[in-house]
Amino acid sequence: MISEMSSTKTLRELADENDVTIGASIEAASFRQYPDDPEVAQLLTREFNAVTTSRELKMGHLRPDRYTYDFEDADAIVNLGIDNDLLVRGHTLVWHQQTPGWFYPWEYTDDQLRELLRDHIHTVAGRYREKVDVWDVVNEGVADDGTMRETPWYDAMGEEYLDLAFQWANEVAPDADLFYNDYAIDDINEKSDAVYDLLERLLDRGVPIDGVGLQMHAFRAQEYVDPADVGENIRRFKDLGLDVHVTEMDVAYDRENVPEDHLEHQAQYYRDIMEACLENGCDTVVTWGVHDAGSWLRDYDQTITDDPLLFDEHFDPKPAYFEIKDLLENWE
């Protein structure tokens, strides 16, 4: 295990030196509601060079009613990124979950759903034109068995909804990189094959898509995806002409089967994935949260360990932090 004295440089400094993006998601509430406790924002801006919105740009959080947008929380995160020279990632324009309580798809015609989605994308992506650098345009559009996921958008427009979502985003944010984002597509499997085929169809149709995001949630990391397989999968997406980012990484364990010295095990896995990324042309890794106390897994499933990130609940760096620093410090 790498010594905690391996480098005096911050993770951000080493990432910048290597032209690598190391980011984290953050919730606006963690630094807006508690202005006297700014440690989360300070930690983010000191150690990471990118920030992703957590729920603030999802339709359910953003739109209290059909005709009202509340951008206060989203603005806080975007402005935090801009003020601290961070790459800003917007998550997400189109998703079938976390929709508003007033949104009942069966109350709309197909044409009305198309118009609603167009107006949403134009309004949100247009507001952050030249502020948000990367958009997760469509999130989780493929089901676990590799079929197209049946969502209100797919039911109304078929697969064309993806074409339109990317086109509408490109109309108002032409300088942003536009990504398709999904889980369980880290290695080559039935679902990632389907995503590959989908992205190939989009590209053949001239859809303005720039990349694919691999979420990389490792809930039970003793069954983790082999980093070599991750590298192979990155290469085939790259061969389509797409950028590949790891967009939502965390590493947790089944509480009934936690490895001995699990923080060291976790650290090695983070390092192995980061190395697989760098070796195969993926220069961006984003963790889903800044520190353990802010991890979504604390509310998601009590059978899973709740310490999946690079910093613990006291804001102290963990072995995984030092492993990634060492990798970047010695990368050639």
WORAFEN-V279078 format. One record per residue. N is the residue number from 0. RES is the residue in one letter. SS is DSSP state (~ for helix, > for strand, _ for the rest). Layout:
n: (N:N)
res: (RES:RES)
ss: (SS:SS)
This chain:
n: (0:1:2:3:4:5:6:7:8:9:10:11:12:13:14:15:16:17:18:19:20:21:22:23:24:25:26:27:28:29:30:31:32:33:34:35:36:37:38:39:40:41:42:43:44:45:46:47:48:49:50:51:52:53:54:55:56:57:58:59:60:61:62:63:64:65:66:67:68:69:70:71:72:73:74:75:76:77:78:79:80:81:82:83:84:85:86:87:88:89:90:91:92:93:94:95:96:97:98:99:100:101:102:103:104:105:106:107:108:109:110:111:112:113:114:115:116:117:118:119:120:121:122:123:124:125:126:127:128:129:130:131:132:133:134:135:136:137:138:139:140:141:142:143:144:145:146:147:148:149:150:151:152:153:154:155:156:157:158:159:160:161:162:163:164:165:166:167:168:169:170:171:172:173:174:175:176:177:178:179:180:181:182:183:184:185:186:187:188:189:190:191:192:193:194:195:196:197:198:199:200:201:202:203:204:205:206:207:208:209:210:211:212:213:214:215:216:217:218:219:220:221:222:223:224:225:226:227:228:229:230:231:232:233:234:235:236:237:238:239:240:241:242:243:244:245:246:247:248:249:250:251:252:253:254:255:256:257:258:259:260:261:262:263:264:265:266:267:268:269:270:271:272:273:274:275:276:277:278:279:280:281:282:283:284:285:286:287:288:289:290:291:292:293:294:295:296:297:298:299:300:301:302:303:304:305:306:307:308:309:310:311:312:313:314:315:316:317:318:319:320:321:322:323:324:325:326:327:328:329:330:331)
res: (M:I:S:E:M:S:S:T:K:T:L:R:E:L:A:D:E:N:D:V:T:I:G:A:S:I:E:A:A:S:F:R:Q:Y:P:D:D:P:E:V:A:Q:L:L:T:R:E:F:N:A:V:T:T:S:R:E:L:K:M:G:H:L:R:P:D:R:Y:T:Y:D:F:E:D:A:D:A:I:V:N:L:G:I:D:N:D:L:L:V:R:G:H:T:L:V:W:H:Q:Q:T:P:G:W:F:Y:P:W:E:Y:T:D:D:Q:L:R:E:L:L:R:D:H:I:H:T:V:A:G:R:Y:R:E:K:V:D:V:W:D:V:V:N:E:G:V:A:D:D:G:T:M:R:E:T:P:W:Y:D:A:M:G:E:E:Y:L:D:L:A:F:Q:W:A:N:E:V:A:P:D:A:D:L:F:Y:N:D:Y:A:I:D:D:I:N:E:K:S:D:A:V:Y:D:L:L:E:R:L:L:D:R:G:V:P:I:D:G:V:G:L:Q:M:H:A:F:R:A:Q:E:Y:V:D:P:A:D:V:G:E:N:I:R:R:F:K:D:L:G:L:D:V:H:V:T:E:M:D:V:A:Y:D:R:E:N:V:P:E:D:H:L:E:H:Q:A:Q:Y:Y:R:D:I:M:E:A:C:L:E:N:G:C:D:T:V:V:T:W:G:V:H:D:A:G:S:W:L:R:D:Y:D:Q:T:I:T:D:D:P:L:L:F:D:E:H:F:D:P:K:P:A:Y:F:E:I:K:D:L:L:E:N:W:E)
ss: (_:_:_:_:_:_:_:_:_:_:~:~:~:~:~:~:~:_:_:_:>:>:>:>:>:>:_:_:~:~:~:~:_:_:_:_:_:_:~:~:~:~:~:~:~:~:~:_:_:>:>:>:>:_:_:_:_:_:~:~:~:~:_:_:>:_:_:>:_:_:_:~:~:~:~:~:~:~:~:~:~:~:~:_:_:_:>:>:>:>:>:>:>:>:_:_:_:_:_:_:_:_:_:_:~:~:~:_:_:~:~:~:~:~:~:~:~:~:~:~:~:~:~:~:~:~:~:_:_:_:_:_:_:>:>:>:>:>:>:_:_:>:_:_:_:_:_:>:_:_:_:~:~:~:~:~:~:_:_:~:~:~:~:~:~:~:~:~:~:~:~:~:_:_:_:_:>:>:>:>:>:>:_:_:_:_:_:_:_:~:~:~:~:~:~:~:~:~:~:~:~:~:~:~:_:_:_:_:_:_:>:>:>:>:_:_:>:>:_:_:~:~:~:_:_:_:~:~:~:~:~:~:~:~:~:~:~:~:~:_:_:_:>:>:>:>:>:>:>:>:>:_:_:>:~:~:~:_:_:_:_:~:~:~:~:~:~:~:~:~:~:~:~:~:~:~:~:~:~:_:_:_:_:>:>:>:>:_:_:_:_:~:~:~:_:_:~:~:~:~:_:_:_:>:_:_:_:_:_:_:>:_:_:_:_:_:>:_:~:~:~:~:~:~:~:~:~:~:~:_:_:_)
